[in-house]
Structures are given as C-alpha cells and as structure tokens.
Amino acid sequence: MKRVKFKRFVSLILAAVIAVSAISLTSCNKNREYDEAEVVAAAKTLLKEAEILNFIYYGSGIRYHDGVESTGNYHKANSDHLAELGFSSINELKAMTEKTFSAAYSQRLYSTILSALRDDSTLVSSARYYQAVNEETKETYIMVNSNFTPMFKDSIVYDYESLKAEKSVREKVYVSVNATVTNAEGLSQNITLMINLVEEDSGWRIDNPTYANYNADKDEYDKLKDQDL
C-alpha cells in the first residue's frame, strides 16, 4: 500500500514538473507586446542613423590618402571625411554602431569588417578598417583597406512615411518600409524592406541589414507576373 502511495506521489511530482515546464515554454515562445507608434518612431530614427553606417561598413566607405602612411593595401583615412562622418577612431565608430544596431548585430560587423575573416586557418577576407598608431609621433589613425569590395553598390532612398509595424515574433518586432533602389546605370526599382527591432537596456536597436542592391531578377519576375495577369 505504501508503495502505491509512493508511486502516486512521484507521478504527481512529475506531472507538476511537466506542467511548469509547459508554462515556461509557452511563456518563452510568447510574442512580445509593443506600442506601434513608439516602434515606428524608433525605426525612423534608427534607419536614418543606419544610412551612414551602411555606407561605412557596406558601401563606398571611408575615403583615404593614397600613399600616405600606407602599408600594402591599407592607407591612412582622410581626416576631413572622418569629420563629415562624425568620428575619428574605431572606438568612436563602435559607439555609433551600438547606438543604432543591436549588440549581436554589432558584433557581427566587428568580426567580419573590423577584423579579418577566416575559415579555420584560411584567410577569407582582410579587415576593412583597423586602428593604427605611429610609434614615433604616437598619433593614432584609422587605416582603410583599398582592396575591400563593397557589398552595397547602389543607392537607396527610404520612404519614411511608409514605415509600418507589421508583427512581433518572440522578442523581435518587424517594421516594413518602402524604398527605391537605383543602380549605376540609373535603373530604379521599388522594394519593401523588413526591419527587425529588438529592445535592449538602452532602447530599441536594429537587428538586421537595412540596405539593398538593384535586383535585375526582380524586374524579370515582375514582368512575367504582369504577363500572367
């Protein structure tokens, strides 16, 4: 009889543990609530800040002095251009980055663009920028990799009035924005981008790339779709 009671007791304990686990799992998977006006306002501010960061990290990037303080493909950054961009050191660039992008996305930029990217022992790509110091004068400056191939090659204009909070998935809030992308030949196309926002201790931050290049395949797809209609 005692053994039966013990088994029932164990069964009750297990049932309670499973119930608590189920509640915790449901809680973890619950999509967060958000204030739409607050999210859209944050997205507008952050997206404007991201424009210059996209230019720095993915686009044409920091201009440099060819042949001045040069080391291989690396050349000293143009100080006038740095002043226009709003920073003079890698640490200041990181501060700008973390004011706009999430901690996770910022680290992704640092590990792929401010550091050499390796696959095991094989060098995939060299850092685009690094902080250097002149041992004699103790002057510090940014070095720019002139051999870096930009990923963001076209221009993009965002329609900030089209910003709209679409949904939340767990802790992320998704905001859409219409934009026009134009390539070097002057061809343009309208697109819709989805911006992922996460709320950190210091406020909302963007958690994904916000740039886009002209996509010729999209034009072909749109033509075929129009023909089908």
N, C-alpha and C positions, 0 to 999 in steps of 0.2 A: 504493500500500500504506500509506504514511504517512497518507494522507487517511482511509482506512478505520479505521485505529487511532485517529485523532483523533476521528472520529465516535463510535466506541465509547466513548472516554474521556468525551466530552461527554454521551453517553447515560447512562453510569454515574453521572456527577456529578448529572445531572438526576434520575435515579432515587433517588439518596441524598437529595437535597433534598426530593423529594416524600415520601419515607418519613419523614424527620424532621418535616416539616410535619404529616403524618398523625398521628404520635405526639403532637406538641404539641397538635393539635386535640382528639385523644381525651382527653388529659390535662386540657385546659381544660374539656371537657364532662363530666368525671367528677363524679359526685355525691359530696359530702364524707362522710366517716365521722363519727360522733358518739356520745357516751355518752348514752344515753337518760335515765338518772337525772339527770345533770348538766344536760341541756337542760330537762327538766321542772321541776327546782328553779329554774333561772334564769327560766323562763317564769312561774312562780308569783310570784317576787319582782317581776319587771318588770311583770307585768299589774296587780299591786296598786299599783305606782307610777304606772302609766298611767291608773288610775281618776281620780286627781286632775287629771292633765294633760288628760284628755279633758273633764273638767268645765271647766277653764280655757280650753282652746282651742276646743272644740266645743259645750260645754253652756252653762249659765246664766252662767258666767264670774265675773270679779271684780266684787264689789259696789262701788258708787261713791257719792260725796256729790253729790247733785243740787244744782247751783247754786254749788258751791264750786270755785274755780279752773276755771270752765267756759269752754270755747271751742267754740262751736257744739254739735255732738253729743257732744263729749268732756268728761268730768268727772273730777275727781280720785278716784283709787282709795281705797276705805275701808281705812285702815291696819290696823284691827283684823282685817278679813277677810284682808288680806295676811299678817298674822302667823299666822292659822289655817292658811293655805295653805302657809306655810313660806318665803316670800321677800318681798323689799321692792323689788326693782328688776328691770328687764328682763334684765340680765346674770345675776342670780341665777335667774330663770325659765329662761333658756337653759341654765344649768348643770344644773338639774333635768331639763330636757328631754333633754340629751345623755347624762345618766346612765341614761336609760330607752330612748330611741329612737336609731336608727342616725343616722349623720352625714347620710346622704341624706334620710331622712325628717324629721329636724330642720330641715334647710334648706328643705324643702317647707313646713313650718309657718311658718318665719320669713318666707318670700317671699309667703305667702298670708294670714297672720293678723297677723303683726307688721309687715307692710309693705302698702302699697296695691297692689292687683292691677289691672294694666292690660292691655288688648288694644290693642297699638300705642299710640295716643295717647288711647284711650278708657278712662276710669276704670270698672272693673268693680265693685270694692268697696274701701272705705277700710280702713285698718289697724284691727284691733280694739283693740290696745293700743300705746302708744308711751311712751318715756321723756321726761319734760319737766323743765325747771329754771326756778325763779323767779329772774329776773335780779337782783332786789333782795336777796332773802334767800339766794340760791344753794341753796335747798332743792330736792332732786330728788324726783320722784314719778312714778308711773305714771298715764297718762291712759287712760280707758276710753271706748270708742265706745258710747254708749247706743242707737245706731241699728243695731247689728250684729244680724243674725238668726241665732240659734244653729242649728247643724246637728244637734246631739244633743239631742233634745227629751224623750225618755222616760228611764226609769230601767232599769238593767241590773244583775243580780246574777249573778256568775260562780260556777259550781260548781268550785272549785279542785281538788277531789278527782278530777274527771273529766279533768284535763289529761293529754294523751297525745301522745307524739312519733309522728307519722304517717310521715314520709319526709323525705328531703333531695333537693333539686333544685339541682345545682351547689353553690353556697356557702350556700344558704338551707336552714334546717331548719324544717319545718312542724309546728306543735303545735296540736292541736284542744282546744277547751274548750266544755263545755255551759254555757248561760246562760239566764236568764229575763228577758224584756223586758216592762215594764209601761208602758202609756201613761197619759195624764192621766185617762182615763175609768175606769181600773182594770182594763182588759183586759190579760191577760198571754198570752205565748206562749213556748214553749221553742225555742231555736235552738242551733245549733252553729257556733262561730266558728273560723276558722283563723288562727293567729298565725304570722307569718313572722319567724324569728330569723336574725340574721347575727352572726358573731363578729368583733368588731373588736379593736384592740390592747388596749383597756381592758375587754374582756369581751363577753358576749352582749348584743345590743340588739334591740328590736322594730323591724320594718321596714314596718309597715302599720297602718292604723286598727284599733282594737280595740273600738269602740263600735258599737251598732246601735239603730235605732228600731223601734218596733212596725210590723209589715208586715201590713196587712189583707188584701192579696192572698195572702199565705201561708196565712191562715186559710181563704180560699175554695178555694185549691188543695188544702189538706189535706182539706176536706170532700168535694170532688169525687173525690179519690183514695180516700177511705174508701167512697164510694158505689160506685166501680168494683170495689172488693174485695168 
